[in-house]
Amino acid sequence: MTRKYSENLKKMVVKEYQEGKLGIRPLANKYGIKSKSLIHRWIKSYEKFGEKGLVNRKNTETYTVQFKLDVLSFMKRTGSSAMETALHFGITNSTTVSRWMRAVTVGGGLEGLNKLK
């Protein structure tokens, strides 16, 4: 099960990082966050979207299959990471793009994409 971190914790970690007090690894250790890449995603999302980028959402956004294909095509064409691609398209949660990629490669191509939001 994926652990959800509070928006306040995310803001605190990002602010502390931006103030230059601690790097990503020490912040992860300080707050008991196992994934350093998660903190990196929070920082990038905050830089792009402000506090809105740190909001916990309930997957209320629905995307068309064509939009998902465009996103994945961009990612493949440019060699961008899921995080870079998400930021480029204004998607605040980069794991959404990763899920789409997995759906295409493992879940049966377009059929796999159709089933996801």
N, CA, C and O atoms as CSV, one atom per row, in Angstrom:
chain,resi,resn,atom,element,x,y,z
A,1,MET,N,N,0.837,-1.173,0.000
A,1,MET,CA,C,0.000,0.000,0.000
A,1,MET,C,C,0.890,1.247,0.000
A,1,MET,O,O,1.866,1.326,0.746
A,2,THR,N,N,0.541,2.205,-0.836
A,2,THR,CA,C,1.295,3.442,-0.937
A,2,THR,C,C,0.941,4.355,0.224
A,2,THR,O,O,-0.233,4.555,0.535
A,3,ARG,N,N,1.952,4.898,0.853
A,3,ARG,CA,C,1.730,5.811,1.971
A,3,ARG,C,C,1.488,7.204,1.438
A,3,ARG,O,O,2.219,7.679,0.568
A,4,LYS,N,N,0.469,7.857,1.953
A,4,LYS,CA,C,0.187,9.241,1.595
A,4,LYS,C,C,0.808,10.153,2.641
A,4,LYS,O,O,0.618,9.960,3.841
A,5,TYR,N,N,1.536,11.126,2.183
A,5,TYR,CA,C,2.131,12.108,3.074
A,5,TYR,C,C,1.260,13.361,3.062
A,5,TYR,O,O,0.710,13.735,2.026
A,6,SER,N,N,1.143,14.001,4.211
A,6,SER,CA,C,0.300,15.189,4.309
A,6,SER,C,C,0.888,16.333,3.479
A,6,SER,O,O,2.092,16.404,3.235
A,7,GLU,N,N,0.001,17.210,3.062
A,7,GLU,CA,C,0.438,18.376,2.305
A,7,GLU,C,C,1.364,19.249,3.156
A,7,GLU,O,O,2.321,19.831,2.646
A,8,ASN,N,N,1.071,19.335,4.453
A,8,ASN,CA,C,1.920,20.141,5.345
A,8,ASN,C,C,3.333,19.587,5.419
A,8,ASN,O,O,4.301,20.347,5.393
A,9,LEU,N,N,3.461,18.265,5.510
A,9,LEU,CA,C,4.789,17.655,5.544
A,9,LEU,C,C,5.530,17.926,4.241
A,9,LEU,O,O,6.710,18.275,4.253
A,10,LYS,N,N,4.840,17.766,3.123
A,10,LYS,CA,C,5.469,18.015,1.826
A,10,LYS,C,C,5.986,19.452,1.747
A,10,LYS,O,O,7.119,19.689,1.327
A,11,LYS,N,N,5.146,20.407,2.155
A,11,LYS,CA,C,5.554,21.826,2.129
A,11,LYS,C,C,6.766,22.062,3.018
A,11,LYS,O,O,7.705,22.759,2.632
A,12,MET,N,N,6.739,21.478,4.208
A,12,MET,CA,C,7.828,21.658,5.150
A,12,MET,C,C,9.139,21.116,4.575
A,12,MET,O,O,10.183,21.761,4.677
A,13,VAL,N,N,9.077,19.933,3.973
A,13,VAL,CA,C,10.277,19.315,3.400
A,13,VAL,C,C,10.803,20.159,2.238
A,13,VAL,O,O,12.002,20.419,2.143
A,14,VAL,N,N,9.901,20.581,1.362
A,14,VAL,CA,C,10.309,21.380,0.200
A,14,VAL,C,C,10.910,22.710,0.653
A,14,VAL,O,O,11.955,23.119,0.147
A,15,LYS,N,N,10.269,23.376,1.588
A,15,LYS,CA,C,10.782,24.667,2.076
A,15,LYS,C,C,12.162,24.497,2.711
A,15,LYS,O,O,13.067,25.299,2.482
A,16,GLU,N,N,12.306,23.451,3.502
A,16,GLU,CA,C,13.593,23.204,4.152
A,16,GLU,C,C,14.678,22.949,3.104
A,16,GLU,O,O,15.813,23.401,3.252
A,17,TYR,N,N,14.319,22.228,2.056
A,17,TYR,CA,C,15.270,21.971,0.974
A,17,TYR,C,C,15.644,23.288,0.285
A,17,TYR,O,O,16.820,23.555,0.037
A,18,GLN,N,N,14.642,24.100,-0.017
A,18,GLN,CA,C,14.889,25.352,-0.729
A,18,GLN,C,C,15.708,26.346,0.099
A,18,GLN,O,O,16.446,27.163,-0.450
A,19,GLU,N,N,15.570,26.268,1.406
A,19,GLU,CA,C,16.353,27.151,2.281
A,19,GLU,C,C,17.807,26.699,2.387
A,19,GLU,O,O,18.646,27.394,2.959
A,20,GLY,N,N,18.091,25.519,1.824
A,20,GLY,CA,C,19.448,25.024,1.811
A,20,GLY,C,C,19.905,24.414,3.126
A,20,GLY,O,O,21.098,24.197,3.333
A,21,LYS,N,N,18.959,24.139,4.013
A,21,LYS,CA,C,19.318,23.571,5.317
A,21,LYS,C,C,19.814,22.138,5.182
A,21,LYS,O,O,20.815,21.760,5.790
A,22,LEU,N,N,19.116,21.352,4.390
A,22,LEU,CA,C,19.475,19.945,4.212
A,22,LEU,C,C,19.254,19.536,2.765
A,22,LEU,O,O,18.435,20.122,2.058
A,23,GLY,N,N,19.994,18.525,2.336
A,23,GLY,CA,C,19.796,17.953,1.019
A,23,GLY,C,C,18.673,16.922,1.048
A,23,GLY,O,O,18.059,16.691,2.090
A,24,ILE,N,N,18.415,16.318,-0.079
A,24,ILE,CA,C,17.314,15.361,-0.197
A,24,ILE,C,C,17.513,14.150,0.708
A,24,ILE,O,O,16.591,13.760,1.425
A,25,ARG,N,N,18.679,13.560,0.687
A,25,ARG,CA,C,18.918,12.355,1.508
A,25,ARG,C,C,18.770,12.638,3.003
A,25,ARG,O,O,18.074,11.893,3.693
A,26,PRO,N,N,19.410,13.702,3.530
A,26,PRO,CA,C,19.225,13.994,4.963
A,26,PRO,C,C,17.765,14.310,5.322
A,26,PRO,O,O,17.301,13.957,6.405
A,27,LEU,N,N,17.045,14.978,4.407
A,27,LEU,CA,C,15.626,15.259,4.666
A,27,LEU,C,C,14.821,13.964,4.725
A,27,LEU,O,O,13.944,13.808,5.576
A,28,ALA,N,N,15.121,13.041,3.823
A,28,ALA,CA,C,14.428,11.749,3.828
A,28,ALA,C,C,14.668,11.034,5.153
A,28,ALA,O,O,13.741,10.482,5.744
A,29,ASN,N,N,15.900,11.048,5.609
A,29,ASN,CA,C,16.228,10.410,6.889
A,29,ASN,C,C,15.538,11.112,8.053
A,29,ASN,O,O,14.986,10.456,8.936
A,30,LYS,N,N,15.567,12.432,8.056
A,30,LYS,CA,C,14.980,13.218,9.143
A,30,LYS,C,C,13.487,12.946,9.309
A,30,LYS,O,O,12.987,12.833,10.428
A,31,TYR,N,N,12.774,12.842,8.168
A,31,TYR,CA,C,11.323,12.694,8.221
A,31,TYR,C,C,10.846,11.259,7.994
A,31,TYR,O,O,9.643,11.010,7.914
A,32,GLY,N,N,11.777,10.324,7.892
A,32,GLY,CA,C,11.403,8.925,7.731
A,32,GLY,C,C,10.745,8.612,6.397
A,32,GLY,O,O,9.858,7.762,6.313
A,33,ILE,N,N,11.185,9.302,5.362
A,33,ILE,CA,C,10.650,9.087,4.019
A,33,ILE,C,C,11.610,8.159,3.292
A,33,ILE,O,O,12.769,8.504,3.065
A,34,LYS,N,N,11.123,6.984,2.928
A,34,LYS,CA,C,11.999,5.954,2.364
A,34,LYS,C,C,12.491,6.281,0.951
A,34,LYS,O,O,13.588,5.876,0.566
A,35,SER,N,N,11.691,7.001,0.192
A,35,SER,CA,C,12.026,7.266,-1.202
A,35,SER,C,C,12.579,8.679,-1.387
A,35,SER,O,O,11.864,9.667,-1.220
A,36,LYS,N,N,13.842,8.753,-1.727
A,36,LYS,CA,C,14.452,10.052,-2.004
A,36,LYS,C,C,13.883,10.650,-3.290
A,36,LYS,O,O,13.767,11.868,-3.427
A,37,SER,N,N,13.533,9.771,-4.226
A,37,SER,CA,C,12.970,10.262,-5.488
A,37,SER,C,C,11.605,10.916,-5.268
A,37,SER,O,O,11.210,11.797,-6.033
A,38,LEU,N,N,10.894,10.496,-4.241
A,38,LEU,CA,C,9.614,11.106,-3.915
A,38,LEU,C,C,9.813,12.566,-3.518
A,38,LEU,O,O,9.064,13.439,-3.956
A,39,ILE,N,N,10.805,12.824,-2.702
A,39,ILE,CA,C,11.104,14.207,-2.304
A,39,ILE,C,C,11.512,15.016,-3.533
A,39,ILE,O,O,11.124,16.175,-3.675
A,40,HIS,N,N,12.286,14.409,-4.406
A,40,HIS,CA,C,12.688,15.097,-5.641
A,40,HIS,C,C,11.457,15.461,-6.461
A,40,HIS,O,O,11.390,16.562,-7.007
A,41,ARG,N,N,10.482,14.562,-6.558
A,41,ARG,CA,C,9.237,14.850,-7.294
A,41,ARG,C,C,8.470,15.987,-6.637
A,41,ARG,O,O,7.922,16.843,-7.332
A,42,TRP,N,N,8.421,16.008,-5.299
A,42,TRP,CA,C,7.731,17.100,-4.601
A,42,TRP,C,C,8.373,18.434,-4.936
A,42,TRP,O,O,7.680,19.418,-5.192
A,43,ILE,N,N,9.687,18.463,-4.932
A,43,ILE,CA,C,10.416,19.702,-5.210
A,43,ILE,C,C,10.111,20.186,-6.620
A,43,ILE,O,O,9.784,21.356,-6.823
A,44,LYS,N,N,10.217,19.291,-7.592
A,44,LYS,CA,C,9.966,19.666,-8.991
A,44,LYS,C,C,8.518,20.101,-9.193
A,44,LYS,O,O,8.249,21.079,-9.891
A,45,SER,N,N,7.594,19.374,-8.583
A,45,SER,CA,C,6.180,19.712,-8.709
A,45,SER,C,C,5.887,21.067,-8.068
A,45,SER,O,O,5.112,21.857,-8.608
A,46,TYR,N,N,6.501,21.334,-6.924
A,46,TYR,CA,C,6.321,22.626,-6.257
A,46,TYR,C,C,6.894,23.753,-7.112
A,46,TYR,O,O,6.279,24.812,-7.238
A,47,GLU,N,N,8.060,23.530,-7.694
A,47,GLU,CA,C,8.682,24.557,-8.535
A,47,GLU,C,C,7.812,24.890,-9.744
A,47,GLU,O,O,7.767,26.041,-10.177
A,48,LYS,N,N,7.135,23.907,-10.282
A,48,LYS,CA,C,6.313,24.114,-11.479
A,48,LYS,C,C,4.911,24.644,-11.147
A,48,LYS,O,O,4.413,25.545,-11.823
A,49,PHE,N,N,4.271,24.081,-10.101
A,49,PHE,CA,C,2.863,24.373,-9.833
A,49,PHE,C,C,2.592,25.105,-8.526
A,49,PHE,O,O,1.444,25.435,-8.231
A,50,GLY,N,N,3.642,25.367,-7.733
A,50,GLY,CA,C,3.436,25.983,-6.424
A,50,GLY,C,C,2.793,24.986,-5.468
A,50,GLY,O,O,2.941,23.776,-5.640
A,51,GLU,N,N,2.087,25.482,-4.474
A,51,GLU,CA,C,1.483,24.603,-3.468
A,51,GLU,C,C,0.472,23.642,-4.074
A,51,GLU,O,O,0.255,22.553,-3.543
A,52,LYS,N,N,-0.145,24.034,-5.173
A,52,LYS,CA,C,-1.095,23.158,-5.872
A,52,LYS,C,C,-0.433,21.831,-6.262
A,52,LYS,O,O,-1.096,20.794,-6.302
A,53,GLY,N,N,0.856,21.866,-6.546
A,53,GLY,CA,C,1.570,20.661,-6.944
A,53,GLY,C,C,1.778,19.671,-5.817
A,53,GLY,O,O,2.181,18.535,-6.064
A,54,LEU,N,N,1.513,20.077,-4.586
A,54,LEU,CA,C,1.711,19.206,-3.434
A,54,LEU,C,C,0.392,18.675,-2.862
A,54,LEU,O,O,0.390,17.938,-1.876
A,55,VAL,N,N,-0.721,19.049,-3.482
A,55,VAL,CA,C,-2.035,18.649,-2.992
A,55,VAL,C,C,-2.275,17.162,-3.276
A,55,VAL,O,O,-2.021,16.677,-4.378
A,56,ASN,N,N,-2.767,16.456,-2.263
A,56,ASN,CA,C,-3.164,15.059,-2.440
A,56,ASN,C,C,-4.499,15.036,-3.171
A,56,ASN,O,O,-5.479,15.625,-2.716
A,57,ARG,N,N,-4.524,14.363,-4.291
A,57,ARG,CA,C,-5.748,14.314,-5.102
A,57,ARG,C,C,-6.338,12.930,-5.096
A,57,ARG,O,O,-5.663,11.946,-4.793
A,58,LYS,N,N,-7.587,12.871,-5.431
A,58,LYS,CA,C,-8.297,11.608,-5.474
A,58,LYS,C,C,-8.573,11.187,-6.925
A,58,LYS,O,O,-9.662,10.705,-7.236
A,59,ASN,N,N,-7.590,11.370,-7.805
A,59,ASN,CA,C,-7.721,10.985,-9.212
A,59,ASN,C,C,-9.043,11.437,-9.826
A,59,ASN,O,O,-9.727,10.647,-10.478
A,60,THR,N,N,-9.405,12.697,-9.622
A,60,THR,CA,C,-10.650,13.215,-10.172
A,60,THR,C,C,-10.480,13.633,-11.632
A,60,THR,O,O,-11.465,13.798,-12.351
A,61,GLU,N,N,-9.266,13.798,-12.057
A,61,GLU,CA,C,-8.973,14.204,-13.433
A,61,GLU,C,C,-9.110,13.003,-14.365
A,61,GLU,O,O,-8.554,11.937,-14.097
A,62,THR,N,N,-9.844,13.175,-15.451
A,62,THR,CA,C,-9.983,12.130,-16.452
A,62,THR,C,C,-9.370,12.629,-17.744
A,62,THR,O,O,-9.641,13.747,-18.181
A,63,TYR,N,N,-8.540,11.793,-18.355
A,63,TYR,CA,C,-7.851,12.167,-19.582
A,63,TYR,C,C,-8.332,11.280,-20.724
A,63,TYR,O,O,-8.658,10.109,-20.524
A,64,THR,N,N,-8.373,11.850,-21.913
A,64,THR,CA,C,-8.768,11.064,-23.079
A,64,THR,C,C,-7.624,10.130,-23.475
A,64,THR,O,O,-6.465,10.367,-23.136
A,65,VAL,N,N,-7.969,9.077,-24.189
A,65,VAL,CA,C,-6.951,8.152,-24.677
A,65,VAL,C,C,-5.994,8.887,-25.601
A,65,VAL,O,O,-4.789,8.639,-25.566
A,66,GLN,N,N,-6.513,9.784,-26.423
A,66,GLN,CA,C,-5.656,10.538,-27.345
A,66,GLN,C,C,-4.645,11.385,-26.574
A,66,GLN,O,O,-3.476,11.452,-26.953
A,67,PHE,N,N,-5.090,12.032,-25.496
A,67,PHE,CA,C,-4.165,12.832,-24.684
A,67,PHE,C,C,-3.077,11.941,-24.095
A,67,PHE,O,O,-1.900,12.302,-24.110
A,68,LYS,N,N,-3.467,10.782,-23.577
A,68,LYS,CA,C,-2.497,9.849,-22.997
A,68,LYS,C,C,-1.482,9.420,-24.054
A,68,LYS,O,O,-0.284,9.347,-23.778
A,69,LEU,N,N,-1.963,9.139,-25.261
A,69,LEU,CA,C,-1.062,8.740,-26.349
A,69,LEU,C,C,-0.109,9.873,-26.713
A,69,LEU,O,O,1.070,9.638,-26.974
A,70,ASP,N,N,-0.617,11.090,-26.729
A,70,ASP,CA,C,0.226,12.255,-27.019
A,70,ASP,C,C,1.321,12.409,-25.960
A,70,ASP,O,O,2.477,12.687,-26.280
A,71,VAL,N,N,0.940,12.225,-24.710
A,71,VAL,CA,C,1.898,12.328,-23.612
A,71,VAL,C,C,2.978,11.262,-23.754
A,71,VAL,O,O,4.169,11.558,-23.657
A,72,LEU,N,N,2.553,10.018,-23.984
A,72,LEU,CA,C,3.512,8.915,-24.104
A,72,LEU,C,C,4.389,9.070,-25.348
A,72,LEU,O,O,5.570,8.720,-25.330
A,73,SER,N,N,3.812,9.588,-26.410
A,73,SER,CA,C,4.573,9.825,-27.633
A,73,SER,C,C,5.660,10.879,-27.382
A,73,SER,O,O,6.801,10.711,-27.812
A,74,PHE,N,N,5.309,11.946,-26.699
A,74,PHE,CA,C,6.272,12.987,-26.342
A,74,PHE,C,C,7.403,12.390,-25.513
A,74,PHE,O,O,8.578,12.669,-25.750
A,75,MET,N,N,7.032,11.572,-24.546
A,75,MET,CA,C,8.021,10.973,-23.653
A,75,MET,C,C,9.002,10.108,-24.446
A,75,MET,O,O,10.212,10.162,-24.225
A,76,LYS,N,N,8.474,9.325,-25.356
A,76,LYS,CA,C,9.328,8.446,-26.167
A,76,LYS,C,C,10.192,9.259,-27.128
A,76,LYS,O,O,11.387,9.005,-27.276
A,77,ARG,N,N,9.569,10.237,-27.775
A,77,ARG,CA,C,10.267,11.044,-28.779
A,77,ARG,C,C,11.403,11.862,-28.181
A,77,ARG,O,O,12.465,11.999,-28.788
A,78,THR,N,N,11.175,12.405,-26.990
A,78,THR,CA,C,12.164,13.299,-26.388
A,78,THR,C,C,13.108,12.597,-25.418
A,78,THR,O,O,14.146,13.141,-25.045
A,79,GLY,N,N,12.738,11.383,-25.015
A,79,GLY,CA,C,13.545,10.673,-24.029
A,79,GLY,C,C,13.376,11.246,-22.625
A,79,GLY,O,O,14.195,10.998,-21.741
A,80,SER,N,N,12.316,12.007,-22.433
A,80,SER,CA,C,12.044,12.620,-21.126
A,80,SER,C,C,11.609,11.559,-20.119
A,80,SER,O,O,11.051,10.525,-20.484
A,81,SER,N,N,11.872,11.834,-18.863
A,81,SER,CA,C,11.407,10.948,-17.789
A,81,SER,C,C,9.911,11.160,-17.590
A,81,SER,O,O,9.328,12.097,-18.136
A,82,ALA,N,N,9.305,10.289,-16.812
A,82,ALA,CA,C,7.875,10.434,-16.505
A,82,ALA,C,C,7.631,11.766,-15.787
A,82,ALA,O,O,6.636,12.443,-16.045
A,83,MET,N,N,8.542,12.133,-14.889
A,83,MET,CA,C,8.389,13.386,-14.161
A,83,MET,C,C,8.501,14.587,-15.097
A,83,MET,O,O,7.673,15.496,-15.039
A,84,GLU,N,N,9.503,14.596,-15.947
A,84,GLU,CA,C,9.672,15.710,-16.891
A,84,GLU,C,C,8.466,15.815,-17.819
A,84,GLU,O,O,7.997,16.913,-18.119
A,85,THR,N,N,7.974,14.672,-18.267
A,85,THR,CA,C,6.817,14.652,-19.163
A,85,THR,C,C,5.580,15.178,-18.462
A,85,THR,O,O,4.848,15.998,-19.017
A,86,ALA,N,N,5.342,14.710,-17.243
A,86,ALA,CA,C,4.182,15.171,-16.478
A,86,ALA,C,C,4.232,16.684,-16.289
A,86,ALA,O,O,3.230,17.370,-16.492
A,87,LEU,N,N,5.380,17.196,-15.907
A,87,LEU,CA,C,5.520,18.641,-15.707
A,87,LEU,C,C,5.269,19.398,-17.006
A,87,LEU,O,O,4.636,20.454,-17.000
A,88,HIS,N,N,5.758,18.867,-18.106
A,88,HIS,CA,C,5.571,19.506,-19.411
A,88,HIS,C,C,4.085,19.633,-19.767
A,88,HIS,O,O,3.658,20.637,-20.337
A,89,PHE,N,N,3.308,18.605,-19.425
A,89,PHE,CA,C,1.889,18.589,-19.775
A,89,PHE,C,C,0.981,19.095,-18.657
A,89,PHE,O,O,-0.242,19.048,-18.787
A,90,GLY,N,N,1.564,19.579,-17.564
A,90,GLY,CA,C,0.752,20.122,-16.483
A,90,GLY,C,C,0.077,19.079,-15.620
A,90,GLY,O,O,-0.938,19.356,-14.980
A,91,ILE,N,N,0.633,17.886,-15.599
A,91,ILE,CA,C,0.098,16.804,-14.771
A,91,ILE,C,C,0.893,16.831,-13.467
A,91,ILE,O,O,2.108,16.632,-13.472
A,92,THR,N,N,0.208,17.077,-12.357
A,92,THR,CA,C,0.929,17.278,-11.100
A,92,THR,C,C,1.470,15.991,-10.494
A,92,THR,O,O,2.372,16.044,-9.658
A,93,ASN,N,N,0.947,14.848,-10.889
A,93,ASN,CA,C,1.412,13.575,-10.335
A,93,ASN,C,C,2.094,12.758,-11.433
A,93,ASN,O,O,1.430,12.221,-12.320
A,94,SER,N,N,3.408,12.670,-11.366
A,94,SER,CA,C,4.155,11.979,-12.420
A,94,SER,C,C,3.894,10.479,-12.446
A,94,SER,O,O,4.138,9.834,-13.465
A,95,THR,N,N,3.407,9.913,-11.353
A,95,THR,CA,C,3.105,8.477,-11.366
A,95,THR,C,C,1.933,8.167,-12.296
A,95,THR,O,O,1.772,7.027,-12.731
A,96,THR,N,N,1.125,9.163,-12.598
A,96,THR,CA,C,0.044,8.986,-13.566
A,96,THR,C,C,0.630,8.594,-14.921
A,96,THR,O,O,0.147,7.665,-15.568
A,97,VAL,N,N,1.658,9.297,-15.338
A,97,VAL,CA,C,2.309,9.002,-16.623
A,97,VAL,C,C,2.951,7.617,-16.579
A,97,VAL,O,O,2.885,6.869,-17.554
A,98,SER,N,N,3.565,7.280,-15.462
A,98,SER,CA,C,4.175,5.952,-15.312
A,98,SER,C,C,3.118,4.851,-15.414
A,98,SER,O,O,3.359,3.809,-16.024
A,99,ARG,N,N,1.949,5.086,-14.817
A,99,ARG,CA,C,0.857,4.097,-14.910
A,99,ARG,C,C,0.404,3.921,-16.357
A,99,ARG,O,O,0.135,2.801,-16.792
A,100,TRP,N,N,0.320,5.014,-17.096
A,100,TRP,CA,C,-0.074,4.928,-18.498
A,100,TRP,C,C,0.936,4.110,-19.292
A,100,TRP,O,O,0.567,3.271,-20.113
A,101,MET,N,N,2.216,4.367,-19.037
A,101,MET,CA,C,3.274,3.643,-19.746
A,101,MET,C,C,3.178,2.145,-19.445
A,101,MET,O,O,3.270,1.311,-20.346
A,102,ARG,N,N,2.994,1.827,-18.181
A,102,ARG,CA,C,2.854,0.425,-17.771
A,102,ARG,C,C,1.621,-0.213,-18.413
A,102,ARG,O,O,1.660,-1.371,-18.830
A,103,ALA,N,N,0.540,0.539,-18.490
A,103,ALA,CA,C,-0.698,0.026,-19.074
A,103,ALA,C,C,-0.500,-0.337,-20.538
A,103,ALA,O,O,-1.046,-1.331,-21.018
A,104,VAL,N,N,0.277,0.468,-21.243
A,104,VAL,CA,C,0.532,0.206,-22.657
A,104,VAL,C,C,1.464,-0.987,-22.835
A,104,VAL,O,O,1.214,-1.859,-23.667
A,105,THR,N,N,2.527,-1.019,-22.058
A,105,THR,CA,C,3.537,-2.065,-22.248
A,105,THR,C,C,3.130,-3.404,-21.649
A,105,THR,O,O,3.443,-4.456,-22.207
A,106,VAL,N,N,2.433,-3.370,-20.515
A,106,VAL,CA,C,2.080,-4.616,-19.832
A,106,VAL,C,C,0.587,-4.936,-19.970
A,106,VAL,O,O,0.192,-6.100,-20.035
A,107,GLY,N,N,-0.217,-3.899,-20.012
A,107,GLY,CA,C,-1.668,-4.087,-19.944
A,107,GLY,C,C,-2.389,-4.217,-21.263
A,107,GLY,O,O,-3.618,-4.147,-21.292
A,108,GLY,N,N,-1.682,-4.402,-22.343
A,108,GLY,CA,C,-2.376,-4.658,-23.607
A,108,GLY,C,C,-2.569,-3.473,-24.514
A,108,GLY,O,O,-3.592,-3.387,-25.193
A,109,GLY,N,N,-1.643,-2.570,-24.553
A,109,GLY,CA,C,-1.700,-1.461,-25.503
A,109,GLY,C,C,-2.839,-0.504,-25.221
A,109,GLY,O,O,-3.045,-0.096,-24.077
A,110,LEU,N,N,-3.580,-0.144,-26.257
A,110,LEU,CA,C,-4.670,0.835,-26.122
A,110,LEU,C,C,-5.746,0.373,-25.152
A,110,LEU,O,O,-6.333,1.189,-24.442
A,111,GLU,N,N,-6.010,-0.924,-25.116
A,111,GLU,CA,C,-6.994,-1.455,-24.188
A,111,GLU,C,C,-6.590,-1.155,-22.758
A,111,GLU,O,O,-7.428,-0.786,-21.935
A,112,GLY,N,N,-5.308,-1.311,-22.460
A,112,GLY,CA,C,-4.825,-1.008,-21.125
A,112,GLY,C,C,-4.983,0.457,-20.779
A,112,GLY,O,O,-5.308,0.795,-19.641
A,113,LEU,N,N,-4.757,1.336,-21.751
A,113,LEU,CA,C,-4.911,2.780,-21.536
A,113,LEU,C,C,-6.351,3.166,-21.339
A,113,LEU,O,O,-6.665,4.032,-20.522
A,114,ASN,N,N,-7.223,2.532,-22.078
A,114,ASN,CA,C,-8.657,2.838,-22.013
A,114,ASN,C,C,-9.221,2.640,-20.620
A,114,ASN,O,O,-10.158,3.336,-20.228
A,115,LYS,N,N,-8.675,1.716,-19.879
A,115,LYS,CA,C,-9.208,1.366,-18.562
A,115,LYS,C,C,-8.780,2.344,-17.479
A,115,LYS,O,O,-9.383,2.373,-16.406
A,116,LEU,N,N,-7.753,3.144,-17.738
A,116,LEU,CA,C,-7.238,4.079,-16.736
A,116,LEU,C,C,-7.795,5.465,-16.945
A,116,LEU,O,O,-8.185,5.829,-18.055
A,117,LYS,N,N,-7.834,6.253,-15.857
A,117,LYS,CA,C,-8.268,7.656,-15.963
A,117,LYS,C,C,-7.218,8.485,-16.632
A,117,LYS,O,O,-7.403,9.689,-16.809
